[in-house]
Amino acid sequence: MGGSGVIPSWKVKRELARLGQQLRAIPEAIWEPLAYGRYDRRFPADLTIRPGQAAPSGDVALVLIYPRPVLPDSTVNLCRSLVAAGFAPLVVSNAPLDAAAQARLAPHVWHLVERPNIGHDFGGYRDGIRLLWHWNLRPDRLLILNDSVWLLDNDAGALVARLQAAGGDVAGSILRVRGDERFLESYCYLIGRHALQSPAFRSYWQRLRLTSNKYKVIRRGERGHSAALIAGGLRLVPAFDEAAFRAGLETLDDDHLAQVLRFAAWPGPQDAAAAADLAARSHEPGWRAEALALIDRTLPRGQFYSLFPVAARTGLGYPFLKRSGDRVAQSWRRAFLAGVRAGAIPAPEPAILAELDARVAKDA
């Protein structure tokens, strides 16, 4: 709530959407187990599975896509990069693929699977994992990615190296902490052989109840997955964290720190106004301490990577940008693209830059 006491319209819409999902959860508790139980009993009959031209490998990449309205070039390029990194892409699409999309993907995938959009991302992850079991395959490593994010430099090998270096049984991009709850953000997991063979991993995916209620997907999926693995004794680790981000800020020169403020996705107009005031006083004594203090006051109200894309990308090497339509992602994309245009952030690969340009224009 701002100083005027007026609740922003986007917050009202968000709460109404949450209430709607909660109300829908009541009848869903009756019909979903019946409908989705039948789907499970028929597995894998309701999937369309096509072989691709990429070779099998001990390292499998489960890539979840939802290509609406069309398959992006960046998704094809990601699969190509995964093959170059030694992974066999198992692409699971939660939407039908036309013949042209199938032809574009085929040279760069090991298998291409189409399924109904039941359970959203975690429904697709689950079916991909169940297929590996159905085929009696035991990968050495399983990389899970989905197309809710762009991998900005399209370097799957570098991403895997960063995740591998983080250690642990399961590595992800970001580990969120909310009170006693810890969970990896669900668009990226690197799961090692020990975790893949653990009872906790198998039990979670065998017992996961599908739902198409997005709030229940988050609780059962993103949060429930991490909780089950941690309870099973597995170590979950992030490749990127706020502490490393904050330490990196101390190493920046004043000009670079000024760019961090200039191309930030400030959560409120008062923050943007404070940053503009600081920019006008950037050569005054004490400016740097004030700039860092402003960042520190802002960090508890968002995620470092989306609030401050210049420092996250150039200082920490954070490789993702989210495609979602929520307010935070829109603000992040605008700030990121403005930084790219000003030369403060290296440009992503050309296909992603074109898609980002189009998305920012659409958001406007």
C-alpha positions in Angstrom: 0.0 0.0 0.0 1.4 3.4 -0.9 1.3 6.6 1.2 -2.1 7.6 -0.2 -3.7 4.4 1.3 -5.0 3.4 -2.2 -4.4 -0.2 -3.1 -2.9 -0.5 -6.6 -5.2 -2.1 -9.2 -2.6 -4.8 -10.0 -2.7 -6.0 -6.4 -6.5 -6.1 -6.5 -6.5 -8.2 -9.6 -3.9 -10.5 -8.2 -5.9 -11.1 -5.0 -9.1 -11.6 -7.1 -7.3 -14.2 -9.2 -6.1 -16.0 -6.0 -9.6 -16.0 -4.6 -10.9 -17.5 -7.9 -8.4 -20.3 -7.8 -9.3 -21.0 -4.1 -13.0 -21.2 -4.9 -12.3 -23.5 -7.9 -10.3 -25.8 -5.7 -13.5 -26.9 -4.0 -15.2 -28.7 -7.0 -11.7 -29.6 -8.3 -11.1 -31.8 -5.2 -14.0 -34.0 -6.5 -13.6 -34.2 -10.2 -9.8 -34.0 -10.7 -8.9 -37.3 -8.9 -11.5 -39.1 -11.1 -10.5 -37.5 -14.4 -6.7 -37.5 -13.9 -6.8 -41.0 -12.3 -8.1 -42.3 -15.7 -5.3 -40.4 -17.4 -2.7 -42.1 -15.2 -4.1 -45.5 -15.7 -3.9 -45.2 -19.4 -0.3 -43.9 -19.3 1.4 -43.5 -21.8 -1.5 -44.1 -24.2 -2.6 -40.5 -24.1 0.9 -39.2 -25.1 2.1 -38.7 -28.7 5.7 -39.8 -28.8 8.0 -39.2 -31.8 11.6 -40.1 -32.1 14.0 -37.3 -33.0 17.4 -37.4 -34.7 19.6 -36.6 -31.7 21.6 -39.5 -30.2 20.8 -41.0 -26.9 23.0 -40.1 -24.0 23.6 -40.9 -20.3 22.7 -37.2 -19.7 19.1 -36.4 -20.4 17.5 -32.9 -20.7 13.8 -32.8 -20.0 12.6 -29.6 -21.7 9.1 -28.6 -21.0 7.5 -26.3 -23.6 4.2 -24.6 -24.2 4.5 -23.2 -27.7 1.6 -20.8 -28.0 0.9 -19.3 -30.4 4.1 -20.5 -32.2 7.3 -22.4 -31.4 10.0 -19.7 -30.7 13.3 -19.9 -32.5 15.0 -19.7 -29.1 13.5 -23.1 -28.1 15.0 -24.8 -31.2 18.3 -23.1 -30.5 18.2 -24.3 -26.8 17.8 -27.9 -28.0 20.7 -27.5 -30.4 22.8 -26.2 -27.5 21.8 -29.1 -25.2 22.9 -31.6 -27.9 26.2 -29.8 -28.2 26.7 -30.0 -24.4 26.2 -33.8 -24.6 22.6 -34.0 -23.5 19.8 -36.0 -25.1 16.8 -33.6 -25.2 13.5 -35.2 -24.2 11.1 -32.4 -25.2 7.6 -32.5 -23.6 5.1 -30.1 -25.1 2.0 -29.2 -23.2 0.4 -27.9 -26.4 -0.1 -29.5 -29.8 2.8 -29.1 -32.3 2.1 -28.6 -36.0 4.1 -30.3 -38.7 6.4 -27.3 -39.2 7.3 -27.1 -35.5 7.9 -30.9 -35.4 10.2 -30.6 -38.4 12.2 -27.7 -36.8 12.7 -29.6 -33.6 13.4 -33.1 -34.9 17.1 -32.7 -35.7 17.8 -31.4 -32.2 15.7 -33.7 -30.0 16.0 -37.3 -28.8 12.3 -37.7 -28.3 9.4 -35.3 -28.8 6.3 -35.8 -26.6 2.9 -34.1 -26.9 0.5 -34.3 -24.0 -2.6 -32.6 -22.8 -1.9 -29.6 -20.5 -2.8 -31.4 -17.3 -0.9 -30.3 -14.3 0.9 -27.5 -16.1 4.8 -27.7 -15.8 4.9 -30.3 -13.1 2.5 -32.5 -15.0 4.8 -32.4 -18.0 7.9 -33.0 -15.8 6.2 -36.0 -14.2 5.2 -37.5 -17.5 8.8 -37.1 -18.8 10.2 -38.8 -15.7 7.6 -41.6 -15.9 8.6 -42.2 -19.5 12.2 -42.7 -18.5 11.1 -45.3 -16.0 8.8 -46.8 -18.6 11.7 -47.2 -20.9 13.9 -48.6 -18.1 16.4 -45.8 -18.5 18.5 -44.5 -15.6 20.3 -41.3 -16.6 23.6 -40.2 -15.0 22.2 -36.7 -14.8 18.8 -35.2 -15.5 18.6 -31.5 -16.5 15.1 -30.1 -16.3 14.4 -26.8 -18.0 11.2 -25.1 -19.2 10.4 -22.4 -21.7 9.0 -20.0 -19.0 12.5 -18.6 -19.1 15.0 -17.6 -21.8 18.6 -18.9 -21.4 20.1 -15.6 -22.4 23.4 -16.7 -23.9 22.0 -20.1 -25.1 25.0 -21.9 -23.7 23.7 -25.0 -22.1 27.2 -26.3 -21.4 28.1 -23.2 -19.3 24.8 -23.5 -17.4 25.5 -27.2 -16.6 29.0 -26.4 -15.5 27.7 -23.7 -13.2 25.1 -26.0 -11.7 27.5 -28.8 -11.3 30.0 -26.6 -9.6 27.4 -25.6 -7.0 27.6 -29.2 -5.7 24.7 -30.9 -3.9 22.4 -33.7 -5.0 20.1 -31.3 -6.8 21.2 -27.9 -8.1 19.0 -25.1 -9.3 19.2 -21.5 -10.2 17.8 -19.9 -7.0 16.9 -21.3 -3.6 14.0 -19.4 -2.2 13.7 -19.1 1.6 10.4 -18.3 3.3 10.6 -18.8 7.1 11.5 -22.5 7.6 10.5 -23.3 4.0 13.2 -23.7 1.3 12.6 -24.5 -2.3 14.4 -24.3 -5.7 12.8 -22.2 -8.4 11.3 -24.8 -10.7 12.3 -23.7 -14.2 15.8 -25.3 -13.7 17.1 -28.4 -11.9 20.2 -30.4 -12.4 19.6 -33.8 -10.7 22.5 -36.1 -10.1 22.5 -39.9 -10.2 22.4 -40.2 -6.4 19.2 -38.2 -6.3 17.6 -39.9 -9.3 18.1 -43.3 -7.6 16.9 -42.1 -4.2 13.6 -43.3 -2.6 12.6 -39.7 -2.0 12.8 -38.7 -5.6 10.9 -41.8 -6.8 8.3 -41.5 -4.1 7.6 -37.9 -4.8 7.0 -38.4 -8.5 5.0 -41.6 -8.1 2.7 -39.9 -5.5 2.3 -36.5 -7.1 -1.4 -35.8 -7.6 -2.0 -33.8 -10.8 -4.0 -30.6 -10.6 -4.5 -27.8 -13.1 -5.1 -25.2 -10.3 -2.0 -23.0 -10.5 -1.9 -22.3 -6.8 -2.0 -26.0 -6.0 0.6 -26.7 -8.7 2.9 -24.3 -6.8 2.3 -25.9 -3.4 2.4 -29.5 -4.6 5.0 -28.9 -7.3 7.7 -26.2 -6.8 7.4 -26.2 -3.0 6.4 -29.8 -2.5 9.2 -31.2 -4.7 11.9 -29.4 -2.7 10.3 -30.3 0.6 10.1 -34.0 -0.3 13.7 -34.2 -1.4 15.0 -32.3 1.6 13.0 -34.6 3.9 14.6 -37.5 2.1 18.1 -36.3 3.1 19.0 -34.9 -0.3 21.0 -31.6 -0.5 19.5 -28.9 -2.6 21.8 -26.0 -3.6 21.6 -22.9 -5.7 24.0 -21.7 -8.4 23.2 -18.1 -7.7 22.3 -16.3 -4.5 21.7 -12.8 -3.0 24.8 -12.9 -0.8 27.1 -13.3 -3.8 25.1 -10.6 -5.7 25.5 -8.2 -2.8 29.2 -8.9 -2.3 29.7 -8.2 -6.0 28.2 -4.8 -5.7 31.1 -3.8 -3.4 33.5 -4.5 -6.2 31.9 -2.2 -8.8 33.3 1.2 -9.6 31.0 4.2 -9.3 30.1 4.3 -13.0 29.0 0.7 -13.1 27.1 1.2 -9.8 25.3 4.1 -11.4 24.2 1.8 -14.3 22.9 -0.7 -11.8 20.6 2.1 -10.4 19.7 3.5 -13.8 18.5 0.2 -15.3 16.8 -1.2 -12.2 13.2 -2.5 -12.1 12.2 -0.5 -9.1 9.2 -1.9 -7.3 7.6 1.5 -6.7 7.7 5.1 -8.0 9.3 6.3 -4.7 12.2 4.0 -5.3 12.7 5.2 -8.9 12.5 8.8 -7.7 15.2 8.2 -5.1 17.4 6.6 -7.7 16.9 9.5 -10.0 17.9 11.9 -7.2 21.0 9.9 -6.5 21.9 9.9 -10.2 21.8 13.7 -10.2 24.3 13.7 -7.3 26.6 10.9 -8.4 29.8 12.9 -7.9 28.9 14.1 -4.4 30.7 12.7 -1.3 28.8 9.9 0.2 26.9 9.1 -3.0 28.2 5.5 -3.1 27.0 4.7 0.4 23.6 6.1 -0.3 23.3 4.1 -3.5 24.2 0.8 -1.7 21.8 1.7 1.1 19.0 2.2 -1.4 19.7 -1.2 -3.0 19.7 -2.8 0.5 16.3 -1.2 1.4 14.9 -2.5 -1.9 16.1 -6.1 -1.9 13.6 -7.4 0.7 10.8 -6.4 -1.6 11.8 -8.5 -4.6 14.4 -10.8 -6.1 17.9 -9.5 -6.8 18.0 -10.8 -10.3 14.8 -9.1 -11.5 15.3 -5.9 -9.5 18.8 -5.2 -10.6 19.5 -6.9 -14.0 22.8 -5.1 -14.7 24.5 -6.4 -11.6 22.8 -9.8 -11.8 23.8 -10.4 -15.4 27.2 -8.7 -15.7 28.5 -9.2 -12.1 27.0 -12.6 -11.2 26.4 -14.1 -14.6 22.8 -14.9 -13.9 21.7 -16.4 -17.2 17.8 -16.4 -17.2 15.1 -13.9 -18.1 11.5 -14.9 -17.4 8.8 -14.8 -20.1 5.7 -14.6 -17.8 3.1 -11.9 -18.0 3.1 -10.8 -14.4 3.9 -7.2 -13.4 7.4 -8.0 -12.0 8.5 -9.9 -15.1 7.3 -7.1 -17.4 9.2 -4.5 -15.4 12.3 -6.7 -15.3 12.2 -7.2 -19.1 11.8 -3.4 -19.7 14.8 -2.7 -17.5 16.9 -5.4 -19.0 16.2 -4.4 -22.6 16.9 -0.7 -21.7 20.3 -1.8 -20.3 21.0 -3.8 -23.4 20.2 -0.9 -25.7 22.5 1.4 -23.6 25.4 -1.1 -23.7 25.2 -1.7 -19.9 24.2 -5.4 -20.4 25.6 -7.7 -23.1 23.0 -8.5 -25.7 21.5 -12.0 -25.6 21.7 -14.2 -28.7 19.9 -12.7 -31.7 16.8 -14.9 -31.6 16.2 -14.1 -28.0 16.8 -10.4 -28.5 14.2 -10.3 -31.3 11.7 -12.2 -29.0 12.5 -9.9 -26.1 11.9 -6.8 -28.3 8.6 -8.2 -29.4 7.5 -9.1 -25.9 8.4 -5.7 -24.4 6.5 -4.0 -27.3 3.5 -6.3 -26.6 3.7 -5.6 -22.8 3.5 -1.8 -23.6 
